[in-house]
Amino acid sequence: MAALGRPGYLNLGHGGDLGGDRTVEALEERTHDVLDAAYANGVRYFDTARSYGLAERFLASWLRSREIEPGTIAVGSKWGYTYTADWQVAADPPEVKDLSLDTFRRQLQETLALLGDWLTLYQIHSATIDGGVLDDEELLEELSDMREEGIAVGLTVTGPEQAATIEKAIATRQFDSVQATWNLIERSAEDALARAAQTGMRVIVKEAMANGRLAGREASPVLDRAARSLGTTPDAVAIAAVMGRPWADVVLSGAATVEQLESNLTARGLALGPGVLDELEALREPPEVYWERRSALEWT
């Protein structure tokens, strides 16, 4: 829902995807169309966050209007960022991070008011090894209380130290899931994600297309050649590469249009052989390079 719940995002080409009409009403209608297509194609996990503009509200209105029964789908949301863009594309900053106990308490109630019985997973948004959130014993205790009430507890991680954050989360034994960036360019969290899976944590992968860099919107002869050889599209190859990892339970799409979603979903029938995977190794970047470039992307 990151690319659907607000008029600006840092995916390459996002502005063109949404077009000129980015009113609340237009984006809610677009969101419903994409969600309809996802549901019709068997998607049953939906990812959102408090900071994704009105994404939780759009998802809630879709769930109610389509009479989707709680328990028939899974909904994961996140707390820790507050949306501050006021529906402006180029607001600086578009969101403010605060992983305090007070923010958790406030945003949990806001999420429950919208998503209620549909919420199955609540995640710390972009935890980092040096941010202190994994050392906040009072917060961890309240997360544990929520877990006992039936809502799974997770965390999402970000930045070049993703692996270290995941390892620390594993050591707490407090989390049911981890959501991390892994794609053909940024692979540094792979071993940590494999260990998380071995301990029973559910692994959710975000940014499989590297904010559009692996979706055919950036010149990539290696990826284009692989897509041609398989008779498919670059985005499908990128997603299939993640789906082929034995530790990956859920791979997020992040599509902003029905056409993008349907193209992404073709990855489900795609198998990448050893030869293709060997060629795609050339796309790998050091994590510091990847995250520096990501931080420079413009919101459009």
Backbone torsions as a table, in degrees:
resi	resn	phi	psi	omega
1	MET	NA	-3.2	-176.1
2	ALA	-60.4	-35.4	-176.9
3	ALA	-91.4	-0.3	-175.2
4	LEU	-112.8	-26.8	-169.4
5	GLY	-88.8	1.2	-177.4
6	ARG	-152.1	158.1	-173.2
7	PRO	-77.8	-12.2	179.4
8	GLY	-130.4	144.9	174.8
9	TYR	-155.8	169.0	-174.0
10	LEU	-99.3	23.9	170.9
11	ASN	-80.2	140.0	175.5
12	LEU	-58.9	129.3	177.7
13	GLY	79.0	8.4	-175.8
14	HIS	-60.5	-39.4	179.7
15	GLY	-60.3	-41.7	177.5
16	GLY	-67.0	-33.3	178.4
17	ASP	-62.3	-43.2	-176.1
18	LEU	-81.5	-25.1	179.3
19	GLY	76.7	-164.9	-173.3
20	GLY	-79.5	-28.2	-176.4
21	ASP	-93.6	101.5	179.6
22	ARG	-118.5	32.2	175.0
23	THR	-66.7	162.2	177.5
24	VAL	-56.0	-44.3	-177.2
25	GLU	-64.3	-41.4	-179.1
26	ALA	-66.4	-41.3	-178.6
27	LEU	-73.2	-31.1	175.5
28	GLU	-66.8	-41.3	177.6
29	GLU	-64.2	-42.9	177.7
30	ARG	-60.8	-44.0	179.9
31	THR	-59.4	-44.8	179.6
32	HIS	-61.9	-39.2	179.2
33	ASP	-63.1	-44.7	-180.0
34	VAL	-66.4	-40.8	178.6
35	LEU	-66.0	-38.5	175.9
36	ASP	-59.0	-46.2	-179.3
37	ALA	-65.0	-39.9	179.0
38	ALA	-62.7	-47.5	-178.5
39	TYR	-63.4	-42.3	-180.0
40	ALA	-63.1	-26.0	-179.3
41	ASN	-98.3	15.7	171.6
42	GLY	92.0	2.3	178.0
43	VAL	-70.2	131.5	-177.8
44	ARG	-131.9	5.7	172.6
45	TYR	-118.2	130.6	-176.7
46	PHE	-126.8	128.0	-172.3
47	ASP	-111.3	127.8	179.3
48	THR	-144.3	-172.5	-179.6
49	ALA	-164.1	157.5	176.8
50	ARG	-60.5	-32.2	-173.3
51	SER	-88.0	-0.2	-178.7
52	TYR	-84.8	51.1	178.8
53	GLY	61.7	-117.3	178.7
54	LEU	-107.0	25.3	-174.7
55	ALA	-60.5	-43.4	179.1
56	GLU	-62.4	-40.8	178.9
57	ARG	-64.6	-42.8	179.2
58	PHE	-63.8	-42.7	178.6
59	LEU	-63.9	-42.5	-179.8
60	ALA	-63.2	-41.9	-179.9
61	SER	-66.5	-34.3	176.3
62	TRP	-67.5	-46.4	-179.6
63	LEU	-57.8	-42.3	-177.9
64	ARG	-73.8	-43.1	-177.3
65	SER	-68.7	-28.8	178.6
66	ARG	-93.5	-0.3	178.5
67	GLU	54.8	46.1	177.0
68	ILE	-76.7	122.2	-176.3
69	GLU	-77.4	134.9	172.5
70	PRO	-56.0	141.3	-178.4
71	GLY	95.2	-16.0	179.1
72	THR	-93.4	-14.4	175.2
73	ILE	-135.6	171.9	174.6
74	ALA	-119.5	135.7	178.3
75	VAL	-123.8	125.3	174.0
76	GLY	-114.2	132.5	174.4
77	SER	-127.6	178.3	-174.1
78	LYS	-139.4	151.8	175.7
79	TRP	-125.8	156.1	175.0
80	GLY	129.3	-21.6	173.1
81	TYR	-116.1	143.0	173.8
82	THR	-112.7	128.5	179.8
83	TYR	-70.3	125.5	-176.4
84	THR	-125.4	7.6	-172.6
85	ALA	-78.3	-14.1	179.2
86	ASP	53.4	40.3	176.4
87	TRP	65.2	25.0	174.3
88	GLN	-101.6	140.8	-176.1
89	VAL	-70.3	-45.3	-171.2
90	ALA	-104.1	27.2	179.5
91	ALA	-61.7	144.1	-179.0
92	ASP	-133.5	105.9	2.8
93	PRO	-89.8	157.0	177.0
94	PRO	-79.4	-17.7	-178.8
95	GLU	-155.1	153.6	-178.3
96	VAL	-123.2	131.4	-176.8
97	LYS	-92.2	134.2	175.6
98	ASP	-156.5	103.9	-176.5
99	LEU	-96.7	39.4	-179.8
100	SER	-84.5	163.4	177.1
101	LEU	-60.7	-39.5	179.5
102	ASP	-61.1	-41.6	178.3
103	THR	-64.7	-42.8	177.4
104	PHE	-57.2	-49.3	-177.7
105	ARG	-61.5	-44.0	-179.2
106	ARG	-66.1	-48.8	-173.5
107	GLN	-73.3	-29.8	175.4
108	LEU	-60.0	-44.6	179.6
109	GLN	-65.6	-37.2	177.7
110	GLU	-64.8	-42.1	179.1
111	THR	-65.9	-45.5	-179.2
112	LEU	-63.5	-34.3	179.1
113	ALA	-62.4	-30.2	-179.3
114	LEU	-93.6	-43.8	-170.2
115	LEU	-106.2	-15.4	170.9
116	GLY	39.6	-121.6	-173.6
117	ASP	-70.0	-11.4	179.5
118	TRP	-78.6	-23.1	-174.8
119	LEU	-68.6	121.2	179.7
120	THR	-113.2	-20.3	-176.1
121	LEU	-144.0	130.4	176.3
122	TYR	-124.2	127.6	-168.7
123	GLN	-121.7	143.8	166.7
124	ILE	-65.8	131.1	-174.9
125	HIS	-91.0	113.5	175.0
126	SER	59.8	57.8	172.2
127	ALA	-68.0	147.1	176.1
128	THR	-131.7	159.8	-175.6
129	ILE	-64.6	-32.6	-176.8
130	ASP	-102.3	5.6	-177.6
131	GLY	-80.1	-17.8	176.2
132	GLY	89.8	-10.5	-174.3
133	VAL	-65.5	-32.0	-179.0
134	LEU	-80.0	-3.5	176.0
135	ASP	-106.6	0.8	-177.8
136	ASP	-83.8	94.9	-173.4
137	GLU	-63.8	-37.3	179.6
138	GLU	-65.8	-41.7	177.1
139	LEU	-63.4	-47.4	-179.5
140	LEU	-59.7	-34.3	178.2
141	GLU	-66.6	-41.9	178.9
142	GLU	-70.2	-33.5	173.5
143	LEU	-62.8	-39.5	178.0
144	SER	-64.3	-39.0	177.2
145	ASP	-62.0	-42.8	178.5
146	MET	-62.4	-39.7	179.0
147	ARG	-60.5	-41.3	-180.0
148	GLU	-67.4	-22.0	178.4
149	GLU	-86.8	1.9	171.6
150	GLY	107.4	1.9	176.6
151	ILE	-105.0	121.7	-179.6
152	ALA	-65.3	151.5	-177.7
153	VAL	-112.1	131.6	178.8
154	GLY	-139.3	178.6	172.9
155	LEU	-142.3	149.9	169.0
156	THR	-108.9	151.1	-177.2
157	VAL	-126.0	161.4	-175.6
158	THR	-154.6	160.2	173.3
159	GLY	87.1	173.8	-175.2
160	PRO	-67.4	-12.3	178.2
161	GLU	-101.8	25.3	179.0
162	GLN	-50.9	-46.8	-174.8
163	ALA	-60.1	-43.8	-179.9
164	ALA	-64.4	-38.3	178.3
165	THR	-65.2	-42.4	178.5
166	ILE	-61.9	-43.7	179.8
167	GLU	-61.3	-40.3	179.4
168	LYS	-66.7	-39.8	178.0
169	ALA	-63.4	-40.6	177.3
170	ILE	-58.6	-43.2	-176.2
171	ALA	-64.5	-27.7	179.2
172	THR	-72.3	-24.4	-176.1
173	ARG	56.5	31.2	-175.8
174	GLN	-110.1	-4.2	-170.0
175	PHE	-119.2	138.8	178.6
176	ASP	-87.8	-22.3	-175.5
177	SER	-152.0	161.4	172.1
178	VAL	-136.7	137.1	175.8
179	GLN	-115.7	123.9	-174.1
180	ALA	-139.6	159.7	172.5
181	THR	-81.2	124.8	168.7
182	TRP	-145.7	126.5	175.4
183	ASN	-152.3	-179.5	-175.1
184	LEU	-65.0	-16.9	178.2
185	ILE	-94.5	-43.5	-174.7
186	GLU	-114.2	101.8	-173.1
187	ARG	-117.9	12.9	-168.3
188	SER	-67.9	-20.1	-177.9
189	ALA	-89.2	3.3	-170.7
190	GLU	-57.5	-51.3	-176.9
191	ASP	-63.9	-39.9	178.7
192	ALA	-65.6	-38.3	178.0
193	LEU	-67.2	-37.4	176.7
194	ALA	-62.5	-41.1	177.9
195	ARG	-67.2	-38.3	177.2
196	ALA	-59.6	-44.5	179.0
197	ALA	-62.4	-39.1	-179.9
198	GLN	-64.0	-28.9	179.2
199	THR	-84.8	-2.2	178.6
200	GLY	101.2	1.0	177.2
201	MET	-75.9	140.4	175.8
202	ARG	-78.8	134.9	-177.5
203	VAL	-107.9	121.9	177.3
204	ILE	-113.6	129.9	-176.9
205	VAL	-107.6	126.1	176.7
206	LYS	-108.7	163.0	174.9
207	GLU	56.3	41.7	178.0
208	ALA	-61.9	-24.6	179.7
209	MET	-106.0	15.2	173.2
210	ALA	53.8	49.7	178.2
211	ASN	54.8	37.7	175.7
212	GLY	97.0	-11.3	-178.5
213	ARG	-65.9	-26.7	180.0
214	LEU	-106.3	17.4	-178.3
215	ALA	-107.7	19.5	-179.5
216	GLY	84.5	11.5	-178.0
217	ARG	-105.3	5.2	175.2
218	GLU	-138.8	136.8	-178.6
219	ALA	-56.7	124.8	-179.8
220	SER	-150.8	84.5	-178.5
221	PRO	-56.0	-36.6	-179.4
222	VAL	-63.7	-48.2	-179.6
223	LEU	-67.4	-41.4	178.9
224	ASP	-61.4	-40.7	179.5
225	ARG	-64.2	-40.9	178.1
226	ALA	-64.0	-42.1	-179.8
227	ALA	-63.6	-43.4	179.2
228	ARG	-62.7	-41.2	-177.9
229	SER	-64.6	-25.6	-179.1
230	LEU	-100.7	-1.3	-179.4
231	GLY	65.7	38.9	-176.6
232	THR	-140.2	-162.7	-175.6
233	THR	-112.5	156.8	-179.1
234	PRO	-57.0	-40.0	-179.1
235	ASP	-62.6	-38.5	179.3
236	ALA	-65.8	-39.4	177.5
237	VAL	-63.2	-44.3	-178.5
238	ALA	-61.7	-42.8	-179.5
239	ILE	-72.0	-40.5	179.0
240	ALA	-60.9	-34.3	178.4
241	ALA	-62.4	-37.9	177.8
242	VAL	-73.0	-43.0	-178.8
243	MET	-62.2	-24.6	179.1
244	GLY	-77.7	-10.5	177.3
245	ARG	-74.2	127.5	-174.6
246	PRO	-64.6	-18.9	-178.5
247	TRP	-92.2	-5.9	-175.1
248	ALA	-86.7	115.1	178.5
249	ASP	-89.6	-42.3	-178.3
250	VAL	-133.4	134.0	174.5
251	VAL	-117.7	120.8	-177.4
252	LEU	-80.3	145.3	-179.9
253	SER	-89.0	-57.3	-176.9
254	GLY	76.7	18.5	-178.6
255	ALA	-66.2	144.2	177.1
256	ALA	-106.3	-6.8	178.0
257	THR	-138.0	159.9	176.9
258	VAL	-62.8	-38.2	-179.0
259	GLU	-63.5	-42.6	177.5
260	GLN	-62.1	-44.5	-179.6
261	LEU	-59.2	-47.9	-177.6
262	GLU	-64.0	-35.3	175.7
263	SER	-67.1	-44.2	178.0
264	ASN	-57.0	-42.3	-173.4
265	LEU	-69.4	-16.8	176.6
266	THR	-65.8	-15.6	177.7
267	ALA	-61.9	-23.8	-177.3
268	ARG	-63.8	-24.4	179.7
269	GLY	-105.8	18.9	-173.1
270	LEU	-113.6	128.6	176.4
271	ALA	-115.5	127.8	179.8
272	LEU	-96.7	117.3	179.9
273	GLY	-75.5	168.9	-178.4
274	PRO	-56.3	-37.8	-179.0
275	GLY	-63.5	-44.2	178.8
276	VAL	-64.9	-45.0	-179.7
277	LEU	-61.5	-38.2	178.0
278	ASP	-62.6	-42.3	178.8
279	GLU	-64.6	-38.3	-177.2
280	LEU	-71.0	-12.7	175.3
281	GLU	-58.0	-26.6	-178.0
282	ALA	-64.9	-15.8	-178.6
283	LEU	-80.2	-16.1	-173.2
284	ARG	-62.3	138.3	175.3
285	GLU	-122.8	154.3	170.1
286	PRO	-60.1	142.2	-176.5
287	PRO	-57.7	-36.2	-179.4
288	GLU	-62.8	-38.7	178.4
289	VAL	-67.2	-45.7	-178.6
290	TYR	-58.8	-50.2	-174.3
291	TRP	-71.6	-29.7	174.9
292	GLU	-66.1	-40.7	179.4
293	ARG	-69.0	-39.3	178.6
294	ARG	-61.9	-41.1	-178.5
295	SER	-66.1	-18.9	-179.4
296	ALA	-90.6	-5.6	179.9
297	LEU	-65.0	142.2	179.3
298	GLU	-89.5	146.2	172.3
299	TRP	-79.8	127.5	-178.8
300	THR	-131.8	NA	NA
